[in-house]
Structure formats: structure tokens, C-alpha cells
Amino acid sequence: MPHLEAVKTILDTTLGLGGRALDAHTPLLGSVPELDSMAVIGVIAALEEHFGIAVADEDIHARHFATVGSLHAFICDRLP
């Protein structure tokens, strides 16, 4: 899957996970304590910058942060 590694790296860096193992099935919201509401904003900003996309506030839903894979799919849907 293109860009999955970049999404994993951005999560690791933005959340300060220290290289914690992540894969597409890794649960995020409710499972990664570092991912709180403020961290979501930072992750979205980092993803926007890295991928050159814009994410409107109304497009951000908890379901996109269910797993690493769902976040990856959300980003892929926004790529040209």
C-alpha cells in the first residue's frame, strides 16, 4: 500500500511513540494514549504537510482514526 509507511512514520514522530510497532491493523483512538484530541490536530497537520493535501474540519471523523489502516485509507482518498 503506497504511503502506509509514511503514515506510520508521521504517527510515530507526531505522537512521540519511540518506534512502537505499527501496522495497518493497529488500533488508534482509545488504544494509543498519546492520541488525544489535541494530538489528532497535530497528526492531521503533519499529514497535510507531508502529502500536500487539505483536510476540512468537517471531514475529520473518529472512524478515520480507528486503525492505522483506516487513517491511511482516509489519506489515500484525498490524494490526487
C-alpha positions as CSV (number, residue, x, y, z in Angstrom):
1,M,0.0,0.0,0.0
2,P,1.6,3.3,-1.0
3,H,2.1,5.8,1.7
4,L,1.4,3.4,4.6
5,E,5.0,3.7,5.8
6,A,4.8,7.5,5.6
7,V,1.6,7.5,7.7
8,K,3.2,5.2,10.3
9,T,6.3,7.4,10.5
10,I,4.2,10.5,10.9
11,L,2.2,8.9,13.7
12,D,5.4,7.8,15.4
13,T,7.0,11.2,15.1
14,T,4.0,13.3,15.9
15,L,2.9,11.3,18.8
16,G,6.4,10.5,20.2
17,L,5.8,6.8,20.1
18,G,9.5,5.9,20.1
19,G,9.4,3.5,17.2
20,R,6.5,1.5,18.6
21,A,5.5,-1.2,16.1
22,L,2.5,-0.1,14.0
23,D,0.8,-2.0,11.1
24,A,-2.4,-1.4,9.2
25,H,-4.4,-3.2,11.9
26,T,-3.0,-1.3,14.9
27,P,-5.9,0.3,16.8
28,L,-5.5,4.1,17.4
29,L,-8.3,6.0,19.1
30,G,-8.8,4.6,22.6
31,S,-5.8,2.3,22.3
32,V,-2.9,4.8,21.9
33,P,-2.9,7.1,24.9
34,E,-0.8,9.6,23.1
35,L,-3.6,10.2,20.6
36,D,-5.8,12.6,22.3
37,S,-7.9,15.4,20.7
38,M,-5.0,17.8,20.6
39,A,-2.8,15.2,19.0
40,V,-5.3,14.5,16.3
41,I,-4.9,18.1,15.2
42,G,-1.1,17.7,15.1
43,V,-1.4,14.4,13.1
44,I,-3.7,15.9,10.6
45,A,-1.5,19.0,10.2
46,A,1.6,16.7,9.7
47,L,-0.3,14.5,7.1
48,E,-1.5,17.6,5.3
49,E,2.0,19.0,5.1
50,H,3.7,15.7,4.1
51,F,1.1,14.8,1.4
52,G,0.3,18.3,0.2
53,I,-3.4,17.9,0.9
54,A,-6.0,19.9,2.8
55,V,-8.5,18.2,5.2
56,A,-11.5,20.3,6.2
57,D,-12.6,20.1,9.9
58,E,-15.9,18.6,9.0
59,D,-14.2,15.7,7.2
60,I,-12.4,14.5,10.3
61,H,-14.3,11.7,12.0
62,A,-13.3,9.2,14.7
63,R,-13.8,6.3,12.2
64,H,-10.7,7.6,10.3
65,F,-8.6,7.2,13.4
66,A,-9.9,3.7,14.3
67,T,-6.8,2.0,13.0
68,V,-3.6,2.9,11.1
69,G,-5.2,1.4,8.0
70,S,-8.3,3.5,8.3
71,L,-6.2,6.6,8.6
72,H,-4.1,5.5,5.6
73,A,-7.3,4.9,3.5
74,F,-8.6,8.4,4.6
75,I,-5.4,10.0,3.3
76,C,-5.3,7.9,0.1
77,D,-8.9,9.1,-0.7
78,R,-7.6,12.7,-0.6
79,L,-4.6,12.2,-2.9
80,P,-4.9,13.3,-6.5
